[in-house]
Amino acid sequence: MSAIISAQGNEGNPYNYLSGYENYVRGEKFNYHSAHPGVSASMLVRSIQKELYIEWTTEKVPGDYSEGDATFVFLAAINVRENDRHSWDILINDKKKVTISTPGSRELKDITWKGDDGYDIRFMPVMEDRYGDLHGYFFLIIPEGEYTRGEPLNIKAVGETSGNRAFFIVYRHKIKPSIKVVPEQAIRKEGQDRYQLVSVNYTYLGDPVDVIISAGDIETKTRLTFGYNNIRVRLPVVKKESPFMVSIKKGQKILADNNFILKPVAYREIHLLHHSHVDIGYTHVQDEVKIIQWQHLENAIKIAGRTKDYPEAARFRWNSEVIWALDSYLKENSPEKVDRMIDAIRNGWIEPGAMYANELSELCNTEELIQLTASARNLA
């Protein structure tokens, strides 16, 4: 069971940040990985053509807002270009106020773009993805007097007309202090101790701070940083549905708390099938694939030999998936290697596949299926 709960009061948002995304208006909808696990819905704008802009609205400025300048926070990603730099104009209520550009470095270091009339945008990157682009939080600062209480802002990000695919992504996700409790369906063992794990996912909008996560009688110390935080909490193994309270405390102040139900872990028996999918022609030619698969077979014999005295269920076994590589191994290697492979098959270390290769069996007639299993039957 998971539960989404709101943080108590404003302790998780000490600077009264407002959500920089509330509603989609127009632009290319996209799904892409982000700095928040589970968040992928987004809007994408490139530097191809200025008419292909994205547009959205923020949350409404509260009627009693009294912070002076208003800061809106939204989750975003931006392309990194060391040389070929590109930019996007940010329009607030249809007026151009700030221009942002592709960072020239992958450093996780804050970037600030100064705009007109006191408008600023600060980017706090928290992650470099596998493509070398930056993900994090954008802070849009609106001067006092430039917003209307009770009303949202309308924002547009307009790219250049350059035909370039440099991108800026805004996630369709509201940034607010929130907590998600996700019990894991597994029992962990450490020495003689057994326990269940609960993931506490908390969005925090303040400066780094040391906190204590309490669940039942268990306390876990951790440090919160701005944005998404994942903390794993140990709980005793339960045999029936059991209520727990989780709370996040900073000193004597509670940032968030609520109740959740921890369910017993369902018994599952998991069998791991060690094998390598035999693809010919996708990444390597046939002769190269053959050598790779031979190496897998020989490595499997070594590992199986090391684990032969393990408990039955823990002993290593290798499934050849198809018999093509095994057939060629037995035909083309030395008598010593062939004998070792035959012994491994007899010991149950190597499991030959019945089919010769990965044909589409649904398209085969009876005679073809008989021929495709001939090598396996001969080996048997």
DAWOWO-V206552 format. One record per pair of residues at least 4 apart in sequence whose ideal C-beta (glycine too) atoms are under 7 Angstrom apart, sorted by the first residue. I is the first residue (numbers start at 0). J is the second residue. D is the distance in whole Angstrom. If there is no record, write none. Layout:
BEGIN
i: [I	I]
j: [J	J]
d: [D	D]
END
This chain:
BEGIN
i: [0	0	0	0	1	1	1	2	2	2	3	3	4	4	4	5	6	6	6	6	6	6	6	7	7	7	7	9	9	10	10	10	11	11	11	11	11	11	12	12	12	12	13	14	14	15	16	16	16	17	17	17	17	17	17	18	18	18	18	18	18	18	19	19	19	19	19	19	19	20	20	20	20	20	20	20	20	21	21	21	21	21	22	22	23	23	23	24	24	24	25	26	26	26	26	26	27	27	27	28	29	29	29	29	30	30	30	31	31	31	31	32	32	33	33	33	33	33	33	34	34	34	34	34	34	34	35	35	35	38	38	38	40	40	40	41	41	41	41	42	42	42	42	42	43	43	44	44	44	44	44	44	44	44	45	45	45	45	45	46	46	46	46	46	46	47	47	47	47	47	48	49	49	49	49	51	52	52	52	52	53	53	54	54	54	55	55	56	56	56	57	57	57	57	58	59	59	59	60	60	60	60	60	60	60	61	62	62	64	64	67	68	68	68	68	69	69	70	70	70	71	71	71	72	72	72	72	73	73	73	74	74	74	74	75	75	75	75	76	76	76	76	77	77	77	77	77	78	78	78	78	79	79	79	79	79	79	80	80	80	80	80	81	84	84	84	85	85	85	85	85	85	86	86	86	86	87	87	87	87	87	88	88	88	89	89	89	89	89	89	89	90	90	90	90	90	90	91	91	91	91	92	92	93	96	96	96	96	97	97	97	97	97	98	99	99	101	102	102	105	105	105	107	107	107	109	109	109	110	111	111	112	112	113	114	114	114	116	116	117	118	118	118	119	120	120	120	121	122	122	123	123	123	124	124	124	125	125	125	126	126	127	127	128	128	136	136	141	141	141	146	156	156	174	175	176	176	176	176	177	178	178	178	178	179	180	180	180	180	181	181	181	182	182	182	182	183	183	183	183	184	184	185	185	186	186	186	186	187	187	187	188	193	194	194	194	194	195	195	195	195	195	196	196	197	197	197	198	198	199	199	199	199	200	200	201	201	201	202	202	203	203	203	203	204	205	207	207	207	208	208	209	209	210	210	210	210	210	210	211	211	211	212	212	212	212	212	212	213	213	213	213	214	214	214	214	215	215	217	217	217	219	219	221	223	224	234	234	237	237	237	238	239	240	240	241	242	242	243	243	243	244	244	245	245	245	246	246	246	247	247	248	248	248	249	272	273	273	273	273	274	274	274	275	275	275	276	277	277	277	277	277	277	277	278	279	279	280	283	283	283	285	286	287	288	289	289	289	290	291	292	292	293	293	293	294	295	296	296	296	296	296	296	296	297	298	299	299	299	299	300	300	300	300	301	302	302	303	303	303	303	303	303	303	306	306	306	307	309	309	316	316	316	317	317	317	318	318	319	319	319	319	319	319	320	321	321	321	321	321	322	322	322	322	322	322	323	323	323	324	325	325	326	326	327	328	328	329	329	332	332	333	334	335	336	337	338	339	340	340	341	342	343	343	344	344	351	351	353	353	354	354	354	355	355	358	358	360	363	363	363	365	366	367	368	369	372	373	374	375]
j: [182	259	260	262	179	180	181	180	257	259	177	179	178	255	257	177	10	11	176	177	178	254	255	253	254	255	256	13	15	249	252	254	176	203	204	205	254	255	16	176	204	205	205	70	204	66	70	72	204	57	58	60	69	70	71	57	58	71	72	173	174	175	57	71	72	73	137	139	174	55	57	73	169	170	171	172	173	56	57	58	151	173	55	56	42	55	171	54	55	56	54	42	44	52	53	54	42	43	53	42	41	42	43	168	39	40	41	39	41	76	168	39	128	38	39	74	76	134	170	74	125	126	134	135	226	227	74	172	227	74	170	172	170	171	172	168	169	170	171	53	55	168	169	171	166	168	51	52	53	87	156	158	166	167	51	158	164	165	166	85	158	159	161	163	165	51	158	162	163	164	160	157	158	159	160	158	155	156	157	158	156	169	153	154	155	154	169	151	152	153	71	151	152	154	151	149	150	151	64	69	146	147	148	149	150	148	148	149	69	148	143	140	141	142	143	141	146	138	139	140	139	141	152	136	138	174	204	137	169	174	136	170	172	174	137	168	169	170	132	133	134	168	101	102	132	133	167	101	132	165	166	101	102	105	131	132	133	84	85	101	103	165	103	100	101	103	100	101	159	161	163	165	98	99	100	159	99	156	157	158	167	95	98	157	96	97	98	99	120	154	156	94	95	96	154	155	157	96	118	152	154	152	153	153	114	115	116	118	112	114	118	119	120	112	112	120	165	110	133	127	131	133	124	125	127	121	122	123	122	119	121	119	120	119	118	119	120	142	145	142	140	141	142	140	137	138	139	138	135	137	135	136	225	133	134	135	134	135	226	134	135	131	133	132	134	225	226	145	146	152	152	167	169	202	202	202	203	204	255	202	199	200	201	255	200	197	199	245	259	197	198	200	195	197	261	262	195	196	197	198	264	265	196	264	193	195	236	264	193	194	196	193	236	233	234	235	236	234	236	237	261	264	231	233	214	232	234	229	231	212	230	232	245	227	229	228	247	255	226	227	223	225	226	228	225	225	222	223	224	223	249	220	222	221	223	247	248	249	254	218	220	248	219	221	230	232	245	247	218	245	246	248	232	234	243	245	234	243	232	233	234	230	232	230	228	228	243	261	241	261	263	263	263	260	262	261	258	260	258	259	261	256	258	256	257	259	253	255	256	254	255	252	253	254	254	318	315	316	317	318	317	318	320	292	295	320	320	288	292	320	321	323	324	357	282	285	288	284	287	288	291	289	290	291	292	293	324	327	294	295	296	324	297	324	328	298	299	300	317	324	325	328	340	349	301	302	303	317	348	349	304	339	343	348	305	306	315	307	314	315	316	317	343	348	313	314	315	314	313	314	347	348	350	348	349	350	350	352	324	325	349	350	351	352	352	352	354	355	356	357	326	351	352	355	374	375	327	355	356	328	329	351	330	374	331	332	340	337	340	336	337	337	338	339	340	341	342	343	344	349	345	346	348	349	349	351	375	378	372	375	358	371	372	371	374	363	371	368	367	368	371	369	370	371	372	373	376	377	378	379]
d: [6	6	5	6	6	6	4	5	6	5	6	5	5	7	4	6	7	4	4	7	7	6	4	5	7	6	7	7	7	7	5	5	3	5	6	7	5	6	6	5	4	7	5	7	7	5	5	5	5	6	5	7	6	7	5	6	4	7	7	5	5	6	5	4	5	3	7	6	7	6	7	5	7	7	6	6	6	5	6	5	6	6	6	5	7	6	6	4	5	6	5	5	6	6	3	6	6	5	7	6	5	6	4	7	4	6	7	6	5	7	6	6	7	5	6	6	7	6	5	7	5	5	4	6	7	6	6	7	5	7	6	5	7	4	7	5	6	5	6	4	7	7	5	6	6	5	7	6	5	6	5	5	7	5	7	6	5	6	5	4	4	4	5	4	5	6	7	6	7	7	5	5	6	6	5	7	5	6	4	7	5	6	7	7	5	6	7	4	7	5	5	5	5	7	6	6	6	5	5	6	5	7	5	7	6	7	5	5	7	6	5	6	6	6	6	5	5	5	7	5	4	7	7	6	6	5	7	5	6	6	6	4	5	6	5	6	5	7	6	7	4	4	6	7	7	6	5	5	5	5	5	6	5	5	6	5	6	5	7	4	7	6	5	6	5	7	7	5	6	7	6	4	5	6	4	6	5	5	6	5	5	5	5	5	6	4	7	6	7	7	6	6	5	7	7	4	6	5	7	6	6	6	5	7	5	6	7	4	5	3	5	7	5	7	5	6	5	6	6	5	6	7	5	7	7	6	7	5	4	6	5	7	5	6	4	6	7	6	7	4	7	7	7	4	6	7	5	4	6	6	5	5	7	4	7	4	7	4	6	4	7	6	6	5	6	7	6	5	5	7	6	6	7	7	7	6	6	6	7	5	7	7	5	5	4	6	6	6	5	7	4	7	7	5	5	7	7	5	7	6	6	7	7	6	6	6	6	5	7	6	6	5	5	4	6	6	6	5	6	7	7	6	5	6	6	5	6	6	6	6	5	6	6	7	5	5	6	7	6	6	5	7	7	6	7	7	6	7	5	5	6	7	5	6	6	5	6	5	7	5	6	5	4	6	5	6	7	6	5	7	5	7	5	6	5	5	6	5	6	6	6	6	5	5	5	6	7	6	4	5	5	5	6	5	5	5	6	6	7	6	5	6	5	7	7	6	6	7	4	4	5	7	6	7	6	6	7	6	5	6	7	4	5	7	5	7	6	7	6	5	5	7	7	6	7	5	5	7	4	5	7	6	7	6	6	6	6	6	7	7	7	3	6	6	5	6	6	7	7	7	7	6	7	7	7	6	6	3	7	6	6	7	5	6	7	6	5	6	7	5	7	7	7	4	7	5	4	6	4	5	6	6	6	7	5	7	5	7	6	5	7	7	5	5	5	4	5	6	5	6	5	5	5	6	5	5	7	6	5	6	7	5	6	5	6	6	6	5	6	4	6	7	6	6	6	6	6	6	7	7	6	6	4	5	5	6	6	6	5	5	7	5	6	5	5	6	6	7	4	5	7	7	7	6	7	7	6	6	6	6]
END
